Amino acid sequence: MADVEILDSSVHPNPEGERFVAALIDDANDGRVKLVIMFEEEGYTAVLDLDTLIEEEDISAKKHTQDGGRYDFLLRDLLWE
């Protein structure tokens, strides 16, 4: 799967809203661990660089991937099975 390893994942029922999957992935393409938040509706995926969150405590868009669509495509079937 394009050098992306799922380290852990969990479906969150979120009774007050839409359920979602939270996953930690190791992307060998850039050597970084990512936090993926994926909602059931296709195309609704957020990806944050976990290393940056921990090291810099920065959640700004400039520090995190804008490639949620790529991860949505690669991981959707695996995370929602």
Legacy VTK file of the C-alpha trace (Angstrom):
# vtk DataFile Version 3.0
C-alpha trace
ASCII
DATASET POLYDATA
POINTS 81 float
0.000 0.000 0.000
2.305 2.780 -1.218
4.656 2.547 1.772
1.997 3.548 4.321
1.627 1.398 7.436
-1.372 1.629 9.752
0.024 1.609 13.291
-3.333 1.786 15.083
-6.911 2.749 14.292
-10.229 3.050 16.072
-13.784 3.877 15.026
-15.292 6.565 17.267
-19.095 6.389 17.473
-19.410 10.118 18.318
-23.041 9.975 19.545
-23.468 13.749 19.200
-22.306 13.835 15.565
-20.914 11.803 12.709
-18.821 8.776 13.586
-15.215 8.800 12.423
-12.018 6.756 12.358
-8.871 8.001 14.053
-5.679 6.323 12.864
-1.944 6.612 13.318
-0.005 5.852 10.164
3.681 5.671 9.352
4.315 7.090 5.895
7.648 5.751 4.638
7.523 8.267 1.771
8.483 11.068 4.152
9.409 9.132 7.303
6.738 10.877 9.371
3.922 9.568 11.561
0.518 11.039 10.758
-2.762 11.347 12.633
-5.631 10.654 10.235
-9.217 11.608 11.051
-11.621 10.128 8.495
-15.384 10.557 8.451
-17.715 8.057 6.775
-18.471 10.282 3.806
-15.807 9.876 1.142
-13.477 12.830 0.811
-13.768 13.953 4.432
-10.289 13.153 5.709
-7.939 15.299 7.765
-4.251 14.481 8.111
-1.937 16.034 10.696
1.760 15.339 11.115
1.911 13.806 14.595
5.622 14.519 14.952
4.983 18.236 14.358
2.077 18.231 16.815
4.319 16.793 19.510
7.583 18.583 18.722
6.261 22.044 17.854
2.736 22.028 19.300
1.645 23.587 16.010
-1.691 22.818 14.334
-1.420 25.381 11.538
-2.139 24.364 7.957
1.350 25.399 6.837
2.912 22.692 9.046
0.624 19.824 8.048
-0.159 17.870 4.918
-2.744 19.204 2.540
-2.971 15.753 0.941
-6.035 14.369 2.737
-7.406 13.150 -0.597
-4.420 10.876 -1.161
-4.775 9.279 2.259
-8.552 9.037 1.804
-7.959 7.077 -1.402
-5.228 4.852 0.088
-6.804 4.091 3.459
-10.609 4.381 3.259
-11.346 0.685 2.542
-8.853 -0.496 5.158
-9.959 1.816 7.939
-13.699 1.261 7.489
-13.633 -2.551 7.065
LINES 1 82
81 0 1 2 3 4 5 6 7 8 9 10 11 12 13 14 15 16 17 18 19 20 21 22 23 24 25 26 27 28 29 30 31 32 33 34 35 36 37 38 39 40 41 42 43 44 45 46 47 48 49 50 51 52 53 54 55 56 57 58 59 60 61 62 63 64 65 66 67 68 69 70 71 72 73 74 75 76 77 78 79 80
